[in-house]
């Protein structure tokens, strides 16, 4: 026993008498080249681009320097960080620049680290924090009209620009493709065989979103996505403050104010959709064309979004809730840029327009084909008798008092089914050369 105690005492003495070796192979806090961020960061190059070529600067961020600085001043209080004793914080300017570049290109965080000189995990945090800040500061840019006067203003724009009076919004939705979430099974698996979340939107006559709802899983019944939104609850409960029916131009009869949708939605007194392609008359073709022409604003809004924000041009490699935040931030930026820089952000190169002299569809050169997948159009049969009457009234009006100067041209060159097919299944450059043919007139 005494021997064991002696050995224990010797061991303790030796342990305290031998100096501990300093650890020299400690893991680095940050890589050497990343620690030189101020020297290698892309912001240094941007300063040169800003001075020498403003157009390239705008292409980099999808906005010019004045609009960028305006946005920066808005989000800065929400994204600024304090320096610590260990390292300097990443400034708001670089946080916003990095986020906008990610949205504009869709480049991976691993790829962005080389131009931003920031670790991928930190980039992920910055992008999500900044997108949430963008949504917060721009929250007033997307909201349903709060009173009848605001809705009448939207209707006036639709009448002046798209020849559909008493229209108070165009409704549609798209699938935003994402990488398959872990352990999600087939929850996000859509009819096109990809994984997605759904973006539902209502757009005014100026391509601006007045309602967006994003995040529903792609597997959900496409026609039913609208019915899960807050908008639909207000619509069904009659709390949207829709104005009472009013007269259209050259009439004394009153017509309800209506939203416009496609075949996947229910026909309601205040929600119009096209006539079935299987039972078309000339009058119904004209109605379908007029509805499709006015409804094109929402398709154009989605087209602009996909063309300007490259993050939508391939599946978003983030969890669904984060992909929803990314999508929502882009929608708010879309409205912000239309409001502040419309002539450049929303140029004809990213729009589908129609030539009223020749009747041809003109597809913008910068439109990105088949990026946002359309909703599947499974026609919903339930229609109220009153809704049918309202649609027939509009149908008669467009063929008589509400006839447009290119009325006859419409019949000879366009049918709504052809337009809807182009809008819904992807934009084909061949549509630029669309001309009259018997099979098209048959719908």
N, C-alpha and C positions, 0 to 999 in steps of 0.2 A: 504494500500500500504506500509506504514511504517512497519507494522507488518510482511509483507512478506519479506521485505528487511532485517529485523532483524533476521528472521529465516534463511535466505540464508547466512547471515554473520556467524551465529553460526555454520551452517553446514560446511562452508569452514574452519573455525578455527578448528573444531573437526577433519576434514579430514587430516589436516596438523599436528595436534598435536599427533594423534595416530600413533605409529610406525608400519610400515608394517611388517607382519610376513614373515620370510624367508621360501621359498618353500623347503620343505624337501623331498617331494615325486617326485622329478624330474626324468624323464626317464633316465635310464643308457645309457651312450655313447656306451658301449660295455659290453657284458656278462662277468662275473668274470672269468669263465674258459677259455674263448677265449682270455682274456687279458694275460693269462699265456702261450701264444703260444710257446715261446722259450722252455718251460719245457715239454710240451706235444706233440709238433709237430712230425709228422712221420719222419722227417729228422733225428731226434736223433736215431730212430730205424735203419734207413738206414745206418748210420755210422757203427753200429755194424754188419749189414748184409754184408756190403762192405768188412769188415775185415775178417769175418768168413766164408761167403759163396757167392763168386762172381756170381755163377749161379743164385742164388735167386735174387741178385741185378739186373742181366740182365733181368730176368723174370719180375721184377717189372716195369722196364722202357722200355723193349724191346731193350735194348742196354747196353753194358758194360760201366764201369766207364770212360774209355778213350774217347769213342765216346760221352758219355754224356757231359763230360767236353769240348770237342771240340764244340759241339752244344751250350753249355752254353756261351762260349766265343764269339760265333757269334751273339747270340740274346741279350746278356746282355746290350749292349748300347741302345737297343730299348725298353727294359722293366724295366730298373732301375728307381726307384722313389726316391724323396728326402724326408727326414724326416721333420716333421712339429713340431710346439711347442706343439701340442696336442698329437701326437702319432708317433711311429716309422713306417717307411714304411716296406712293405713286401719285402724282398730281392729277387733279380733275381733268385737265386738258388731255392728258394721255389716256385716262380712263375712257373718256367720251370718244376720242379718236379711235381707240382700239375697238370699242363696241360698234361704232358705225362701220368700221372696216369689216368686221365680222358679218354684220347684217348685209353689207353691200356685196360681199364675195361668198360667204358661206364656207370660207376656209376653216380647216380644223384648228383647234387650239394648239395642237402640236406644231402645225405649220406656222401659225401666227407668232409663235414664240421667237422665231428668228428675225422678224421685222420689228416686233414690239420689244424684244429683248426682255421678256417676262416669262416666267415659268408657266407651263400649261395649266396647272391647278389654280394658280393665281389669276390667269386669264379667265378661266371659267367663273370664278367668283366675281371678278370685275364686270364681266358681260352681264351676268344675272342681276347684280346690284344696280348697274347703270340702266338696264332695260326697265327695271321696276321704278327707278327714278324718272325715266322718260314717261312712263305710264302715269305716274303721279302728277308731274308738272303739266302734262298735256291732257289731263282727264276731262277738261271741259270741251276738248275738240271733238269728242264723239259722245253725243247724247241725243236721245229721242226728243223731238220738239215737245215743249211743255204746255203749249196752249194752241188754240185753233188758229190764231193769226200766224204762228210759225209754220203750221202745216199748210195754210193757204199760200204762204210765200213759196214753199217747196212746189206746190201744185202750179203756181204761176210760172215757175221756172220750167217745169215739165211741159206746160202748154206752149211756152215761147220757143223752147229749144228742141223739143221732141214731139210736138204736135199731139200730145195726149193730155188734155185738160183734166183737172180734178185727180191727177195721179199724185200721190203723196209719198211714193218711195218704191224702189225696185228691190225685190228680194231674191237672194240665191245663196248657195253654199258651195264650198269646195273642200276636198280632202287635202290636208297638208301632210305629205309623206314624212314618216319618221322611221328610224331604225327600230326593229322589234324590241320592245321593252323586256327586260328580264322577267322570267316567270309569269308572263302575261297570257300565255296560251294563244288563243285566237280572238281575244277581246278586241284588239285594235286591227284585226284583219278585215279588209274591205272587199267589195265586189270585184275590184280590179286585181286582186291578188297581192296587194301591198299592205303595209301597216300605216295607219294614219290617225290623225285627229281631225275633227271637222270644224271648219270656220264658216259660220252663218253670218250673213250681213244684210243690212238694208242700206241702200245708197240713194242720195239725192240726185238732182239733174246735173250736178257739177262734178260727179265722180267721187264725192266725199261720203265716207261712212257716217251714218247717223245711228246705227246700231251694229254692234258686233258681239258674237257669242262664240267662244272658241274653247275646245277641250273635250267635246263629246267624242267617245271612241268611234273609230271608223267602222266598226261592225254594226252599229245601230242602224235601224231602218232609215234609209235616206230621206224618204218622204216625211218621216216622223221627227227628224232632227229639230225642225222649226218648233214643234210642239213642246219641246223641253226648255225653250228659252223663256226668259222673263218677259220678253216682248209678247209672246203668244198668250201668256197669262193675262196681260193687260188688254190684249186684243179681244180675247174671249169674254173678259169681264167688263168690256166697254169703258175702260179707264184711260184710253189714249187721247181723249179730247178731240176725236175726229170731228171736223166741222159737219154741220147738217148739209144735206144735198143742196146743190146750187145749179143754176142754169149754165149751159155751155154756150159758146159763141153761136149766134144765129138761131138760138132756140129759146122757147119760153118754158120748156119742160125741165124739171130738176133731175140731176144725176148724182148718185152717191160719190163721195171721195173714195178712192180705191188704191190699194197697194197692188203691184204687179208681180206675178210669180210664174213658174212653169208647171208642167204636167204633174210633178211630184206633190204639189200642194192641193189642198181642198179648195174648191170654188166656193167663195163666200160673197155676201153682199158687198163687203169692203175689200175683197181680195179676188182679183181677176186672174184667169189663166187662159191659155189658148184653147180653141176648139180642137177636138180630136182630129187627127190627120185622116181618119177613115171616113169622115162624113163632112167633107168640105164643099161649100158653095163659093161662088166668087165673092159674095159679101163676107163670108167667114174667113176667106183667105186674106181679104183686106184687113179685117179686124186682127187676125193673127199677125199680119205684117206690122200693123201699127203698134200692137202690144210688144212685139219682138224688138221693134226699133227703139221704143222707150225703155224696155227692159235691158237693152244693150249697155246702159250706163253701169250696171252692176258687173257685167262681164268685163267691161273696159277697166273698171276699178280693180278687179282681180288681175287683169292683164298687166296693168301698170305696176301693181304690187310685185308681181312675179318678175317683171322685167327689171325693175329698179333695185330689188333686194335679192341678191344672188343666193341668200340663205335658203330660199324656196326651190332652188333649181336642182337640189338633190336631197335625199332624205336627211332630216335633221337628226344628228347623232346625240340626242339628249333624251332624258326621261320625259314623258308626256306633259307633266306640269311645267317643266322648264321650256319645252317646245311651245306650250301655250303662251307663256310669258314672252318668248321671242316673237311669236306671231302677233300678239296683241301690241307689242311695242312698235312693230312695223306698221300696223294699221294706224296707230296714233301719229307716227312720223309721216305717213302718207297724207293724212289730213293737214298736218302742220306744213308740209311742203307745198301742197296745193294752195293753201292759204297765203304762203309767203313767196313762192317761187314757181307758180303754175306754168308759165310759158316755157320753162326749161324742164321741169320735172314731168309735166304732163303734155309733152309735145305730140304732134300727130304721128310720130314714128312709133309710138306705143299704143295707138288707138285703132279700133276698127270703125271706119266711117263709111257712109254711102254717098256716092256721087249722084245727086238728084237730077243731073242732066242725062246721064247714061244708065243709071240704075245699078251700077256695079258696086260691089263691096270693095273697099280699099283697106288692105291689111298693112299696118305699119311694119317697117323693116326691122324694128327692134323688138317686136313681139316674140316672146319665148313660147314655143309650142309645147302643149301637153305637160306643163309644169305642175299646176294645181289641178288635180283630178276632179271632174264635175261630179255632182251628185247623180246617183242612179235614178232614172225617171220611171218609176213604177206608178202609172196613173192611179189616182185615188178616185173612186167612183162616187162617193157620197157628196151630193150636191143638193142644196136647198132649192125649192121651186123659185123663191124670190131671187136667189143668186143667178139662176138661169135667165130670169127676166131682165135683170140688170145687165148681164152680158149681152143679151139680144138687143137691148136698147142702145148700148154703145156700138154694137155691130151695125145697126141701122144708121146711127148718127155718122159713123165714119164713111158710109157709102152715100150719104146725102148731104146734110148741112155741114158736116165736118170734113167733107172731102178735101184732100190736098191737091195742089196743082199737078203733082206727078202721079195722080191716081191711076191713070191708064198705064203708065210706065210700070207701076207696081205689079199689075196683073201680067204684063208681058215679060218682065224680067225677074221678078222675085216672088217667092212664096215663103211664108213664115217658117214652114217646116224646114226648108233649105237653110235659112238663116239660123234657126235654132240648132240645126245639126252642126253647122260650123262653130257656133258659139259654145256648144256643149261637148263636142267630141274632140276639140283641138283645132287650132287655126291652121289652115292650109294655104300656102302661098298661091295655089292654083285658084283659090276663091277670088283672087284679084281679077281673073279673066272670066268670071261667071257670066253666063248669058242665057238667054231664053232657050228652053227646050221643053218638049211635051212632058217628059218624065218628071221634071221639076214642078210643072204646073199641077201635076196630079198629086203632089205632096207626098 
